[in-house]
Amino acid sequence: MDYLPIFCKLENRDCLLVGGGEVAERKARLLLEAGAKITVNAKTFNEQFQFWGAQKQLQLATGEFNPELLQGKWLIIAATDSNEINQQISEEAERQHIFCNVVDSPQSASFIMPSIIDRSPIIVAVSSAGRAPVLARLLREKLEAILPHHLGQLANYAGYLRKKVKATYKTITERRRFWEKLFVHDRLAQSLANNDSDQVEKLTQSLFNEPVVDRGEVVLVGAGPGDPGLLTLKGLQQIQQADIIVYDRLVSDEVMNLTRRDAERVFVGKRAGFHCVPQEQINQMLLEQAQKGKRVVRLKGGDPFIFGRGGEELETLYNADIPFSVVPGITAASGCSAYSGIPLTHRDYAHSVRLITSHLKDGSHLDWQSLAADKQTLVFYMGLSQAENIQKQLMLHGMEANTPAAIIEEGTTTKQKTISGSLQELSNMALQARSPSIIIIGSVVALREKLNWFSHNS
């Protein structure tokens, strides 16, 4: 982290702005909105500064920059058109241990001004550490579009209700459930925006009258194949509301970084230094935590209903009358094929796609004759250890030895690696890959030469 993001309370605190032109004017507006007491130093001032000075909104100090102007100041902004003067101000501020911003020169500044989304008291700041201000502005515009303008009113109203909520609900879990219901109550938010106090009071009282559900619930969430950008919006909402997150090794670190920071994390996967938690034990863990009134998210790589044993876990919850829901995710077949430039279906090459798990005690019962049929794409999950048998059985049942094949390792992530070849080379290809990987076999694999958009190094 290049900078520590902080929010400064500048109301009635002395700040110095050096510069009297258009750039300095933009900085002055921000300081005025924050309630700062501003001294502006410049040889000449534009009309807006002259107006502000006449209205006593700020103090004008006409003349050359003088280091004595820094005395008693909390914060300095150097916004002149002279790099030498800006540097002088920065060095003097550094000597006096005063934070200083230097416009268009972040390397000379001790703090930088972010792009701001103002929904006071909700404030969102976006910064690129001065490296890409246009990108920061574009991000701000996107956030402006999705954050409703009444958000500040909702936050203020929440502050008004805090004492009542604390007196009404004794546990943190109960309070959080209440706030979550309030913040997603569209009618209440609209009533606040319309200043309809009677309706606000009515809707708020109905929220207090509703019982806070003390029975827990489990939400099965598909985390996708690795790229955090492929996590669904609903999946993101659920992992940020969870009390406990039960996850496995196929959930990427980048996705886990999106979870609520104070949520309890329980790892149940298998990786170096850890033993895999038996499925029955996972089922019981979900059940027991929900029975304690917890909101549990079972976070699985890919999609929980595609070779994820999600159905088994939900059956246990159903038998115990525990509420549950499912948020599907992008399965590895879809994500990895797309990121490697391999369409799973194509009118000229494949009319269907078959998803097969190779993680079986005995793979001999698979309908290899059907799998070896033409005009289809085969995707084998967890197939590295079975690659030799897959190659043998498909060729034995009539699939051409030169049928294109690919192994995609850590698909959709920055570590993605794709090994291409033919069916007759599959067992040797598997020796070059490591888990997690999927195997794709079919004529569509040859299209990768044209359609590989994500990484030309793999």
N, C-alpha and C positions, 0 to 999 in steps of 0.2 A: 504494500500500500504506500504510494508515493506521498499522499497527504492524509492527515486525519480530518475527516469532515466534522466540523463543529458549527453550532449556530450561536452567534454573538448577540447578546442583549445590549444594544447601543442607545436605548432610550435615555435622553437627557445626559448623554456622555459626550465629551468633547472629541471631535474628530477633525483631522486636517485633510483638505483636498487641495492639491496644487495643480492648477490649470484652469483656464477660463473659457475653453472652447466646447465643441460639440461632444467630444468624448468625455470630458470632465462633467458635462451636463448630465450625461446618462448615469454616471456614477453618483452624482449629487442626488438624482431622483431616488435611487435606491437607499441612500443614507437618510433622506428625508422621510421616506416611507417607513424606515426603521426607527424614526423619532430621534435621530442623532442631533447634537448641537454642532453645527458645521462652521468651520472657518475655511474660506476659500482664498487661496493666494495665487495671484497672477498679475502680470503687467497690465493686461486688458481683459475685459469680460464681455461675453456676448449679451444680447438683450435679455435672455432668460435669467442669467445671473444678476443682471442689474435689477430686474423686476423682483427676484427673490430677496435681494438685498434691501430694496425699498420697502418690501413687505415685512422686513425683519424676520424672514424665515431662515436666514443664514447671515453670517458676517463676512464681509469682503475685506481682504487685506491686500491692497494694491501695492505692487512693487516686486523687486527681485526676491527669490526664495532666501529666507534667513533661517538657519538651524534653530534659532530661539523660538520659532513658531511651533516646534515639536513639544515644547514643555507642557506637561499636563494632558497630553493627548493619549487617547486609548488606541487610536487606529489612524493610519496614514494611507492616502492614495496619491500616487504620483501619476498625473495624467497630462503632462505637458507634451509639446511636440519636439522636445529636445532630449535626446538619449542621454546626454551628459548630465543635464539637470536631474532627470529621473534617477540616474545612477547615484548622483550625489545625495538625493533624498533617501534612497534605499540604504546607502551606507551609513548615513547619519541615524536613520531609524534603527538600524541593526546595532549601532553603538549604544543607543538608549533603550534597547530591548523593547521596541514598539513594533507591532505587526505592521507590515507595509505591503501594499499591492502596487505593482508597477505595470501599467497598461502595455499590452503587446510585448511584454518581456518577463514571462513567468520565471525564467532562470534567475532574475534579479529580485524576485519578490519572496517575501516570507509567508504570504498567503495569496490565494487566487480567488477571483470572483466567479462562482459557478453560474450556469443557466438556472433560472429559478421558476418554479411553478408555485404560485401563491394562492393557496386556499386557506388563508389564516383561520384558525391556528395550525392548519396542516400546511407545512412547507416542504417542498421537494426540491433538492438541489442536484444538478447533474454537472459533472466535471470530467474533462479529459486530461486533467493535469496540464492544461495549456497546450497540449500537443495537437488536438484536433477540435478547435472551437466550433467549427461548422457542424461536425458530427454531434457534439453536445447539444447544439441548438436544434438539430433534427430530432434528437431523442426527446428534448423538452417538448417539441411540437407534438410528438406522438403521445406523450404523457398528458399534455394539455387536452388532447382530444378524448382521452378515456377517463379523465378524472372530472366528475360532475362539479359544476360551479357551486352547488349547495353543500359540498363536502365540509366546508368550514362551519356552516350553520349546524350540521350534524355533530361535528366535533365539539362545538360549544355547548350544544344541548346535552351531550354525553357528560361533559364536565358539570353541568347543572344537576344531573341525575346521580352523580357518583355517590354522594352520601346516602341517598335513599337505597341505591343498589346494595351498598355495603351493609346497611342495616337490615335489608330484606333477605339477602342471601349470605349464608355463613361461610361457605367454602369457596375457594378460588375457582373450582370447576363450575359451580353453579353460576357464579358471577360471569365467567367467560361465556357460558352458554347463553346467558341473558344478553350480553353485549353483542354476541354474534347474531342473535335474532334481531336485535334492534338495528344493527348496521346494515343488514340486508333487507330491511323492511321498506320496500319501495314506496308504499303509500305514506308512511311516516315521513320519509325523506321529502316527498313531494309536498306534503302539508307544511313542512318546515320552510321549504323554498317559497311557498305561497303565503307565508306568515299567517296561516290559518291556525290560530292558537287553540280554538275549541276542538278542532279535529286532532291536533297534536296531542292534547290532553286525553282525549278519548282513546286514541290508538295506543298511547303509552300505558294507560291504565289497563288496557286489555292485555298488553304484554306482561304486566305484573300479575294479572289475574291468572294467566296461563301457568300451569305447573311446569317447573323446570324438570325435564326428563332426567330421572336419576338412574335409569337403566342405560347401560352403555350400548355402544353399537360398533360394528366393524365395517370398514369400507375397504374393499379390494380394489387397489389402484394399479393399473399398468403403467410402468415408468418408461416404456419404450426401450429401444435397443441401445441407448447410450448417450446420444446427443441430447442435452437438456432442452434444446429448442423443440424437440419432438414430444415432450411431455404435454399432454392436453391442458387447456385452461382449467377445466374442471378438476383434473388430477392435481394441478398446482394448488387450487383452492383447498382441496381436501388435505394435502400434506401440510398445509400451513394452519390447519385447524386441529390437527391431531394432538392427543395427549401422549400417545405412544405410537412409534413407527417400528414395525417389525419388517425387516428387509433382508435381502439375500445378496450374494456376491455379484449378480448380474445388474444390480442397480449402481449406476456410476456415481463417483464422488461428486460430480457436478450437479447431478440431480439431488443428492443428499444435502448439498449446500443450500438448496432452495427450501428445505423444511424449516418449520418453526424452531427457533434456537433453543427454547426451553422444553421442547418435547423430548421425552425419553426415547432413546434409540436402542433397539434390540436386534443384534445381528444373528441370523439363523442359517447363514450359508456356509459353504465350505471353501476355505482358501488357506494359504500358508499360515500355520500356527493356530488354526481353528478346525474343530471337527464339525461336520454337518449335523445339525439338530434333526432328529427323526421327525418325519411328517406328523405322526400322531402327537408328538410332544408340541409341535407348532400349533396343531389344532386346539389342544388343550390350553395352550398359552393365550391364544386369541379369546377363547371362551372365558377363561378365568379373569382376564383383564376387563372384558366387557361386563362381566357380572359385578365387577367392582365399580361400575359406572363410568368407565373410561371410554373415550372416543379413540378407537384403535384403527390405524391405517396399516393394512397388510400391503406393503409395496413390493411389487414383483417386476423383474425385468421383462420387457416385451409386453405381451398381453396375458393377463392372468388366466384366461380361459383357453389359451393355446399352449398345451404342454406345460402349464404352470401349476397344475394341481389345485387351481382355484375352486373347482367344483367340490373337491373332497373337503376343503376347509369350510366351505359354506354349508355343506351337509351337516357337519358337526354343530354349527351355529343354529341351523334350522331345527335340529332335534332338541336344542335347548331353548328354543323360542327367543333367540337373540336377534335384534334387528340388524340387517346387513344391506349393503348396496354394492354395486360394481361400477367402476370407471374403467372402460376399456383402454388399452394402450396400443401403440403401433408395434406389431409383432416383428420379430427379427427378420422373417422372410421378406416382409414388405420394406422395412427400413434398410436392411443391408443390401438387398437387390437394387433398390433405388440409388443408394449412395455408391454403388459400384458400377452403375450404368447397365444393369441387366434387367430388362422388363420381364416380369414373370409370365405374362401372356403377350402374344403377338399374332395377328391374323395369319401371318405367313408361316409361323413356326410352332406356336403352342396355343391350343384351344382350351387348355385347362391347366391347373396347377395342383400339385399334390404336396401336402405338408406331412412329413413323416418323422416320428421320433425314433432315433437309433438307440436310445437309452433303455434298452430292454434286456431282460435276463436271457431271452432266447429270440433272436431275430428271424429264425427260420420259418415262423408261422406267417410272415408277411406274404402278401400276394405278389410275389416277384414277377409273375407273368403279366399281371396288370400294370405293375410299375414300369416294366420294360417297354410298354406300348409306345407307339410313335405319337407325335404332335402334343406333347405335354411337357411340363416343367416339373422336376422333382426337387424338393427342398428338404434336406435332412438336418434335423436339429440334433445337437449333441452327437455328431457322427464321426468325430476324428478317430476314436478307438475302433469304430466299425468300418472304417474306410475300405480296408482290404476285402471284407466280406461283402460290402455294398458293390464294389467293383466286380467281384467274382460272380455274385448272384445276378446282377443285371446283364452282364455279358453272357452268362450261362443261359439266360432266358430270352436272348435274342437282341439285346440292345447293341448297336454298332460300337466297336471299340474306340472309334474316333469321335464319338459324341462329345461335344464341348462340355467341360466341367470347370467349376471354380470353387475355391474355398475362401471364405471371407472371414477374416479374424478381426475381432473388436470393431465390428462394423458401425458406421456412422460417427465414430469418434476420431480424434486427431491421430490416433494410433492405428487406424484402419490399415489392414494389409490384405491384398487380394492376390491369390495364387491361381493362375489360369493354366489350363491344359486340356487333356482329353480323359475320357473314362478309363482308358487303359493305363493312365499315369496316376490315377487317383490315390492309390496307396502310397506312392512315393511323394506326392504332393502333401499328403497328410503329415508326413514326417517333418515337413518344413513349417507347419502351423502349430499353434497352441490354442487352448481353450480361453475364452469362448469363441467358437467358430461355427459357421453353418456351411453346408455343402449344397451347391446348386448344380444340377445336371440337366442338360437339354440344349436344343439348338439355339435358344435365345441367348445363351452365354456368349456366343460369337459376336453378338451385337455390342458387347462391351467395348470393342475397339473403336466404335463410332460414338457411343453414348456415355462413356466414362467422363463425368463432369466434376466429380468431387476431388479426386486425387489422381494425378497422372503419374505418381511415383509408386503406385501400388496396383 
